[in-house]
Amino acid sequence: MRGRGAWARGLGWAPLAIVLAVSLYYLNSAVEHLRATVSDPEQAAAFIHADSLHYLEMAEAFAEGELTEKYVRVRPHRQPLYPAVLAVAVLAGGGRDLFLLGMVNVVIGLGTIWLVFLLVSKLFSSPMIGALSALLYARNDFAFDYITDRIMTEPLYALCSFAALALALLFAERGRAWSLYLASFAAGLTYLTRPNGLFLMAALWTVLLASEILSLARAQGWRHPDRERLRGIAVRFGVAGLLFVATTVPGWAPRLAHYGDPFYYGGVLTNTMWVDSWEELRAGKDHLLGPSDYFASHGLKDVAQRLLFGFEFVYVRAPRELTPKIHLLAAAGLLVAAVRRRRRDLILVVIMLITLLPIAWTSLSTPFDRIAYGAEIAFIVLFSAILLELGRDLCARAVPGYGAGAETGASGAR
């Protein structure tokens, strides 16, 4: 009779088979939905309407070699990476081929499925957890059809932010400098996709640095720290910061040249922090507001109400509307992280709270599900993976021989 270990080894290629099947199903369904979208006159008009049209016009300008006019001077609140990717489709299609433009997001979604599989497999030492996480990402409305309804930045933001988070957690787990550097590079790409990537980088950098210093202090005490290790920490994080700055040159250099401010985004984006509705934002986009304008007419009660609305919108309403089942898994994974208190998981919790705080604060003025969900989907996938990891650990305790070979299929021995 075959033992459980031999039975597990027989499933070695199951994770890869799952991801291949998910990829084929995703690609077929997304392409079918995209064809239906661009074939319908009304849906095709919405496909390149409003914000989508802005990105298309920027892509067309990039394709013609104009890199700043439609970007910094006309729409300083937009970022250049997504239009640069769209420009490839503009050149390939000879203009506004809606199907090719839509395929950009489909390919990005497919790439995200494989990136989730590879990085989660590495992070949790389990190709099966990686495969199931990729399945969970693909089996949500956002990945399957919402991104084929129009041109939008959220799919690319999800890909880059997931890469940054997973690589940052790899650094926290294993201490390899290359993980930190790649995380900084991915965070730079995240910022070049959407401005709130700046908050992601700030959260990654500060939380990981604080964690490294605290770990050193616990091991050696605050009075007599190892100066060599402190120097090593300073060098690694200094290089990571410089790498982020270098990666984001296309984002901040044109703003510095045109406005004298590398973080100038115009009234449309800046004022989201200080107005109470979308209508108020659109009406006052030509006048820059600041904290003094907000607190001249708002008190602490208004701040508390705004934060409560934002937290409910970001952590409950948006994910519940787009992915109710995965949202529940992620919520359970968050609870597991809080109870187990592993360093890696707590780092993820703190990074999430910092990164999503600006999204929560601005939800009152930009109450759109896709903005919140695009910013948090990477966290949803990783917290779901934490829940899957708990399931694997419980199975390993309950079933002798479980995992003896099941977790080796696509990446070798654990």
C-alpha positions in Angstrom: 0.0 0.0 0.0 1.4 3.4 -0.9 2.2 5.7 2.0 0.8 9.2 2.3 4.2 10.7 1.4 4.2 8.7 -1.9 0.7 9.8 -2.6 1.7 13.5 -2.0 4.6 13.2 -4.3 2.2 12.1 -7.0 0.6 15.5 -6.8 3.9 17.3 -7.4 2.8 18.9 -10.7 -0.7 19.7 -9.5 0.1 23.4 -8.7 1.5 24.1 -12.1 -1.4 22.3 -13.7 -3.8 24.5 -11.7 -2.1 27.7 -12.8 -2.0 26.6 -16.4 -5.8 25.7 -16.3 -6.6 29.0 -14.6 -4.5 31.0 -17.1 -6.3 29.4 -20.1 -9.7 29.9 -18.6 -8.9 33.5 -17.6 -7.5 34.3 -21.1 -10.5 32.7 -22.9 -13.1 34.4 -20.7 -11.4 37.8 -20.7 -10.9 37.9 -24.5 -14.5 36.9 -25.0 -15.7 39.6 -22.7 -13.4 42.2 -24.4 -14.7 41.3 -27.8 -18.3 41.7 -26.6 -17.3 45.1 -25.1 -15.7 46.6 -28.2 -18.3 45.2 -30.5 -21.2 47.0 -28.8 -21.4 50.7 -29.8 -22.4 52.0 -26.3 -19.9 49.9 -24.5 -17.2 50.8 -26.9 -17.9 54.5 -26.4 -17.6 54.0 -22.6 -14.4 52.0 -23.1 -12.5 55.2 -24.0 -14.6 57.8 -22.1 -13.5 60.2 -19.3 -10.3 59.0 -17.5 -9.8 56.3 -20.1 -9.7 58.9 -22.8 -7.0 60.8 -20.9 -4.8 57.8 -20.8 -5.3 57.1 -24.5 -4.5 60.6 -25.5 -1.3 60.4 -23.4 -0.4 57.1 -25.0 -1.0 58.6 -28.5 1.3 61.5 -27.6 4.0 59.1 -26.3 3.7 57.1 -29.5 4.4 60.2 -31.5 7.4 61.1 -29.3 5.8 63.9 -27.3 6.6 62.9 -23.7 5.5 65.9 -21.6 2.8 68.1 -23.2 -0.2 65.8 -22.7 1.4 64.4 -19.5 2.7 67.0 -17.2 1.4 70.3 -18.7 -2.2 69.2 -19.4 -2.8 66.5 -16.8 -0.2 66.6 -14.0 -2.3 64.3 -11.8 -1.7 61.4 -14.3 1.3 59.1 -14.2 3.3 57.9 -17.2 3.8 54.2 -17.0 0.4 52.9 -18.0 0.1 55.3 -21.0 3.6 54.2 -22.0 2.4 50.6 -22.1 -0.7 51.6 -24.0 1.5 53.3 -26.5 2.8 49.9 -27.6 -0.7 48.9 -28.5 -1.3 52.3 -30.3 1.8 51.7 -32.4 1.0 48.0 -33.0 -2.6 48.8 -34.1 -1.8 51.9 -36.0 -4.2 54.0 -33.9 -7.2 53.4 -31.8 -7.7 49.6 -32.2 -9.9 49.1 -29.1 -9.3 45.4 -29.0 -5.5 45.7 -28.9 -5.8 48.5 -26.3 -8.1 46.2 -24.2 -5.6 43.4 -24.5 -3.1 45.4 -22.6 -5.1 44.9 -19.4 -5.8 41.3 -20.3 -2.1 40.5 -20.6 -1.4 42.5 -17.4 -4.0 40.3 -15.6 -2.4 37.1 -17.0 1.0 38.3 -15.9 -0.4 39.0 -12.4 -1.7 35.4 -12.2 1.7 34.0 -12.8 3.4 36.6 -10.6 1.1 35.7 -7.7 1.9 32.0 -8.3 5.7 32.5 -8.3 6.0 34.9 -5.5 3.5 33.3 -3.1 5.1 29.9 -3.8 8.5 31.4 -2.8 7.2 33.4 0.2 5.2 30.5 1.7 7.5 27.7 0.5 4.5 26.1 -1.1 3.6 25.9 -4.8 0.1 24.7 -3.9 -0.5 27.9 -1.8 0.8 29.9 -4.8 -1.5 28.1 -7.2 -4.6 28.5 -5.0 -3.7 32.2 -4.5 -3.5 32.7 -8.2 -6.8 31.0 -8.6 -8.4 33.3 -6.0 -7.0 36.3 -7.8 -8.3 35.1 -11.2 -11.7 34.1 -9.8 -12.8 37.7 -9.0 -15.0 40.0 -11.1 -12.3 42.6 -11.2 -9.8 40.4 -12.9 -12.2 38.5 -15.1 -14.4 41.2 -16.7 -14.2 44.6 -14.9 -10.8 45.4 -16.4 -12.0 44.7 -19.9 -14.8 47.2 -19.6 -12.6 50.2 -20.1 -9.0 51.4 -20.1 -7.8 51.8 -16.5 -4.6 51.8 -14.4 -5.9 49.5 -11.6 -4.7 46.2 -13.2 -1.1 47.5 -13.6 -1.2 49.0 -10.2 -2.3 45.6 -8.7 0.6 43.8 -10.5 3.3 46.3 -9.4 2.0 46.7 -5.8 1.7 42.9 -5.3 5.3 42.5 -6.5 6.5 45.2 -4.1 4.6 43.7 -1.1 5.6 40.1 -1.7 9.3 41.0 -2.3 9.2 43.2 0.9 7.9 40.3 2.9 10.6 38.0 1.4 13.1 40.5 2.7 11.5 40.5 6.2 11.4 36.7 6.2 14.8 35.9 4.8 16.9 39.1 5.0 18.1 39.0 1.4 19.1 42.5 0.2 18.1 41.7 -3.4 14.5 41.3 -2.2 14.6 44.8 -0.7 16.1 46.3 -3.8 13.5 44.6 -6.1 10.7 45.7 -3.8 11.9 49.3 -4.1 12.1 49.0 -7.9 8.5 47.5 -7.9 7.3 50.2 -5.6 8.8 52.7 -8.1 6.8 51.2 -10.9 3.7 51.3 -8.7 4.2 55.0 -8.2 4.7 55.5 -11.9 1.3 53.9 -12.3 -0.6 55.8 -9.7 0.5 58.5 -7.3 -0.5 56.6 -4.2 2.4 54.3 -4.9 4.4 56.9 -3.0 2.5 55.9 0.2 3.2 52.3 -0.5 7.0 52.9 -0.8 6.9 55.1 2.3 5.2 52.3 4.2 7.5 49.6 3.0 10.7 51.5 3.7 9.7 52.8 7.2 8.1 49.6 8.4 10.9 47.3 7.2 13.6 49.7 8.6 11.9 49.9 11.9 11.5 46.1 12.0 15.2 45.6 11.3 16.3 48.1 14.0 13.9 46.5 16.5 15.1 43.0 15.8 18.7 44.2 16.2 17.9 45.9 19.5 16.1 42.9 20.9 19.1 40.7 20.0 21.8 43.0 21.4 20.1 45.7 23.4 19.8 49.4 22.8 22.9 50.5 24.6 25.5 48.4 22.8 24.2 47.7 19.2 26.5 46.0 16.7 27.7 49.1 14.7 28.7 46.9 11.7 25.1 45.6 11.5 23.7 49.1 11.9 26.0 50.2 9.1 24.8 47.3 6.9 21.1 48.3 7.6 21.8 51.9 6.7 23.5 51.0 3.5 20.8 48.5 2.4 18.0 51.0 3.0 19.9 53.9 1.6 20.5 51.9 -1.7 16.7 51.0 -1.7 15.7 54.6 -1.3 18.1 55.7 -4.1 16.8 52.9 -6.3 13.2 54.2 -5.8 14.3 57.7 -6.6 16.1 56.6 -9.8 13.2 54.4 -10.9 10.7 57.2 -10.5 12.6 59.9 -12.5 9.9 59.9 -15.3 7.4 60.8 -12.6 9.1 63.6 -10.6 11.6 65.1 -13.1 9.1 66.6 -15.5 7.1 68.0 -12.6 10.2 69.6 -11.2 11.2 71.0 -14.6 7.7 72.5 -15.3 6.4 73.5 -11.9 9.5 73.6 -9.7 7.9 70.9 -7.5 8.5 67.2 -8.0 5.2 66.4 -6.2 2.9 68.8 -8.1 -0.3 67.0 -9.1 -2.6 69.9 -9.7 -6.0 70.6 -8.1 -7.8 67.5 -9.2 -5.6 65.1 -7.2 -4.4 67.4 -4.4 -7.9 68.6 -3.5 -9.3 65.1 -2.9 -7.7 65.4 0.5 -9.6 68.5 1.4 -13.1 68.4 -0.1 -16.2 66.4 1.0 -17.7 65.3 -2.4 -16.9 64.5 -6.0 -19.0 67.4 -7.1 -17.1 69.8 -4.9 -13.8 68.4 -6.2 -14.7 68.9 -9.9 -16.0 72.4 -9.2 -12.8 73.6 -7.5 -10.2 71.7 -9.4 -8.5 75.0 -10.6 -7.9 76.2 -7.1 -5.4 74.4 -4.9 -6.6 73.7 -1.4 -4.6 72.7 1.7 -5.1 71.6 5.3 -5.8 75.2 6.4 -8.7 75.4 4.0 -10.2 72.1 5.3 -9.8 72.9 9.0 -11.2 76.4 8.6 -14.7 74.7 8.2 -14.2 71.3 9.8 -13.6 70.1 13.3 -12.4 66.8 15.0 -15.9 65.4 14.7 -15.8 65.8 10.9 -12.3 64.2 10.8 -13.6 61.2 12.8 -16.7 60.8 10.6 -14.6 61.1 7.4 -12.2 58.4 8.7 -15.0 56.1 9.7 -16.7 56.4 6.3 -13.3 55.8 4.6 -12.4 52.7 6.7 -15.9 51.2 6.1 -15.7 52.0 2.4 -12.1 50.6 1.9 -12.2 47.6 4.1 -15.8 46.5 3.8 -17.9 48.1 1.0 -15.5 48.1 -2.0 -14.2 44.5 -1.6 -17.7 43.2 -0.7 -19.1 44.7 -3.9 -16.3 43.3 -6.2 -15.2 40.1 -4.5 -17.3 39.1 -1.5 -16.0 35.5 -1.2 -12.3 36.4 -1.4 -13.0 39.3 0.9 -14.1 36.9 3.6 -11.0 34.7 3.1 -8.8 37.8 3.4 -10.6 38.9 6.5 -10.0 35.5 8.1 -6.4 35.7 7.0 -6.1 39.1 8.7 -7.5 37.6 11.9 -5.0 34.7 11.7 -2.1 37.2 11.2 -3.3 39.2 14.3 -3.6 36.0 16.4 -0.3 34.3 15.4 1.7 37.5 15.5 4.4 36.3 13.2 6.8 39.1 12.2 6.2 38.7 8.5 2.4 38.9 8.9 2.4 41.8 11.3 4.6 43.8 8.9 2.0 43.2 6.2 -0.8 44.4 8.6 1.1 47.7 9.4 2.0 48.3 5.8 -1.6 47.9 4.8 -2.9 50.3 7.5 -0.4 53.0 6.4 -0.8 52.5 2.6 -4.6 52.5 2.6 -5.0 55.4 5.1 -4.9 58.0 2.3 -7.3 55.9 0.2 -9.7 55.8 3.2 -9.3 59.6 3.8 -10.1 60.5 0.2 -13.0 58.0 -0.2 -15.5 60.7 0.6 -14.4 62.8 -2.4 -13.7 59.9 -4.7 -16.2 57.1 -3.7 -15.3 54.7 -6.5 -15.0 51.0 -5.8 -12.3 50.4 -8.4 -9.9 52.9 -6.8 -10.1 51.3 -3.4 -10.1 47.8 -4.7 -7.2 48.4 -7.0 -5.2 49.6 -4.1 -6.0 46.7 -1.8 -6.2 43.7 -4.0 -2.6 42.8 -3.4 -3.3 42.8 0.4 -6.4 40.7 -0.2 -4.4 38.0 -2.0 -1.6 37.9 0.6 -4.0 37.7 3.5 -5.9 34.9 1.8 -2.5 33.1 1.3 -1.9 33.4 5.1 -5.2 31.6 5.7 -4.2 28.9 3.2 -0.9 28.6 5.0 -2.8 28.0 8.3 -4.8 25.3 6.5 -1.6 23.6 5.2 0.0 23.7 8.7 -3.2 22.2 10.3 -3.2 19.4 7.7 0.5 18.7 8.3 -0.3 18.2 12.0 -3.3 16.1 11.5 -2.1 13.9 8.6 1.3 12.2 9.0 3.3 12.5 5.8 1.2 15.3 4.5 3.4 17.7 2.4 6.3 15.2 2.3 6.4 15.8 -1.4 3.3 17.8 -2.3 5.0 21.1 -1.9 8.0 20.3 -4.1 6.4 20.2 -7.6 7.2 23.4 -9.3 10.0 24.8 -7.1 12.0 21.8 -5.8 12.4 20.8 -2.1 11.1 23.1 0.6 
